Amino acid sequence: MYQAYPRYKIVARRTLVVLIGVLALPVMLFRQDRARFYSYLHRVWCKTSAKPVWLAQSEAGGGAFW
């Protein structure tokens, strides 16, 4: 049902996140909501599939209790 993104999409997404983060840095230094902005960029950086993050984390940690 869920598919992983191809490597070129992941690289393009991460390149865009770094570019936006660096360009926004001078403005974000003086804003109070910079943590929310950079948290959003981190979520975009980490996305490597169409699977929701909570589902991927629950599947990865599911074998710890068996």
Backbone as numpy.savetxt, mean C-alpha at the origin, in Angstrom:
# Nx Ny Nz CAx CAy CAz Cx Cy Cz
-10.49 -16.72 -7.44 -11.31 -15.54 -7.44 -10.44 -14.28 -7.44
-9.43 -14.23 -6.57 -8.53 -13.08 -6.53 -7.25 -13.40 -7.27
-6.74 -12.40 -7.97 -5.52 -12.61 -8.75 -4.46 -11.60 -8.34
-3.23 -12.04 -8.36 -2.11 -11.14 -8.07 -1.88 -10.23 -9.27
-1.44 -8.99 -8.99 -1.14 -8.06 -10.07 0.17 -8.47 -10.74
0.32 -8.17 -12.03 1.60 -8.44 -12.69 2.70 -7.53 -12.11
3.93 -7.98 -12.25 5.06 -7.25 -11.66 5.16 -5.82 -12.18
4.86 -5.59 -13.46 4.99 -4.23 -14.00 3.98 -3.27 -13.35
2.80 -3.76 -12.97 1.84 -2.90 -12.29 2.30 -2.56 -10.88
2.91 -3.52 -10.21 3.42 -3.28 -8.86 4.54 -2.26 -8.90
5.46 -2.41 -9.85 6.58 -1.48 -9.97 6.08 -0.08 -10.34
5.12 0.01 -11.24 4.57 1.31 -11.63 3.85 1.96 -10.46
3.10 1.17 -9.69 2.39 1.70 -8.54 3.36 2.23 -7.49
4.42 1.47 -7.22 5.39 1.89 -6.20 6.19 3.10 -6.65
6.51 3.18 -7.94 7.22 4.34 -8.46 6.36 5.59 -8.31
5.08 5.46 -8.62 4.16 6.59 -8.49 4.02 7.01 -7.03
3.96 6.06 -6.11 3.84 6.39 -4.68 5.07 7.15 -4.21
6.25 6.72 -4.61 7.48 7.42 -4.20 7.49 8.83 -4.77
7.12 8.97 -6.03 7.09 10.28 -6.67 6.10 11.22 -5.97
4.91 10.74 -5.70 3.91 11.57 -5.03 4.37 11.91 -3.61
4.95 10.95 -2.92 5.42 11.20 -1.56 6.50 12.25 -1.50
7.43 12.19 -2.42 8.53 13.17 -2.44 8.01 14.55 -2.84
7.13 14.61 -3.83 6.59 15.90 -4.26 5.70 16.54 -3.19
5.00 15.72 -2.41 4.10 16.25 -1.38 4.82 16.58 -0.08
6.05 16.15 0.09 6.76 16.33 1.35 6.83 17.78 1.82
7.20 18.76 0.97 7.26 20.15 1.47 5.92 20.67 1.98
4.85 20.26 1.35 3.51 20.71 1.78 3.09 19.96 3.04
3.34 18.67 3.08 2.88 17.84 4.18 3.64 18.10 5.49
4.81 18.70 5.42 5.54 18.99 6.64 4.77 19.94 7.57
3.91 20.77 6.99 3.19 21.78 7.77 1.72 21.45 7.98
1.28 20.27 7.58 -0.13 19.90 7.75 -0.28 18.94 8.92
-1.44 19.00 9.55 -1.73 18.14 10.68 -2.13 16.73 10.26
-2.66 16.57 9.06 -3.15 15.26 8.61 -2.14 14.50 7.76
-0.86 14.79 7.92 0.16 14.13 7.10 0.25 12.64 7.38
-0.04 12.22 8.60 0.01 10.79 8.91 -1.04 10.03 8.13
-2.22 10.59 7.98 -3.28 9.95 7.20 -2.89 9.85 5.73
-2.28 10.91 5.20 -1.86 10.92 3.80 -0.80 9.85 3.54
0.22 9.80 4.40 1.29 8.84 4.19 0.84 7.42 4.52
-0.16 7.27 5.39 -0.74 5.96 5.64 -1.45 5.45 4.39
-2.15 6.36 3.71 -2.80 5.98 2.45 -1.76 5.57 1.41
-0.68 6.33 1.31 0.38 5.97 0.36 0.98 4.60 0.70
1.10 4.30 1.98 1.64 3.00 2.38 0.69 1.87 1.96
-0.61 2.09 2.09 -1.57 1.07 1.65 -1.50 0.85 0.15
-1.32 1.93 -0.61 -1.18 1.80 -2.06 0.12 1.06 -2.39
1.20 1.36 -1.67 2.49 0.71 -1.88 2.37 -0.80 -1.67
1.69 -1.22 -0.63 1.64 -2.63 -0.24 0.69 -3.47 -1.09
-0.20 -2.85 -1.82 -1.20 -3.60 -2.57 -0.54 -4.35 -3.73
-0.62 -5.68 -3.66 -0.02 -6.51 -4.71 -1.02 -7.45 -5.34
-2.29 -7.42 -4.89 -3.31 -8.27 -5.48 -4.67 -7.62 -5.30
-5.67 -8.20 -5.90 -7.03 -7.70 -5.78 -7.69 -8.24 -4.51
-6.98 -9.04 -3.76 -7.51 -9.62 -2.52 -7.50 -8.57 -1.42
-8.58 -8.46 -0.65 -8.57 -7.51 0.47 -7.44 -7.83 1.46
-6.87 -6.80 2.05 -5.74 -6.98 2.96 -6.13 -7.86 4.14
-7.32 -7.65 4.69 -7.73 -8.44 5.87 -7.81 -9.92 5.54
-8.23 -10.25 4.31 -8.34 -11.64 3.91 -6.96 -12.26 3.72
-6.07 -11.53 3.12 -4.70 -12.03 2.93 -4.01 -12.26 4.27
-4.21 -11.34 5.21 -3.59 -11.48 6.52 -4.19 -12.64 7.30
-5.50 -12.84 7.19 -6.12 -13.95 7.91 -5.69 -15.29 7.33
-5.49 -15.36 6.02 -5.02 -16.60 5.41 -3.55 -16.87 5.77
-2.76 -15.80 5.85 -1.35 -15.98 6.18 -1.16 -16.40 7.63
-2.00 -15.93 8.51 -1.85 -16.26 9.92 -2.74 -17.41 10.36
-3.50 -17.99 9.45 -4.45 -19.04 9.81 -3.81 -20.32 10.29
-2.63 -20.63 9.82 -1.99 -21.88 10.19 -1.29 -21.84 11.54
-1.24 -20.68 12.17 -0.52 -20.54 13.44 -1.22 -21.26 14.59
-2.53 -21.46 14.49 -3.28 -22.03 15.60 -3.64 -23.50 15.40
-3.20 -24.10 14.33 -3.55 -25.51 14.07 -2.51 -26.43 14.56
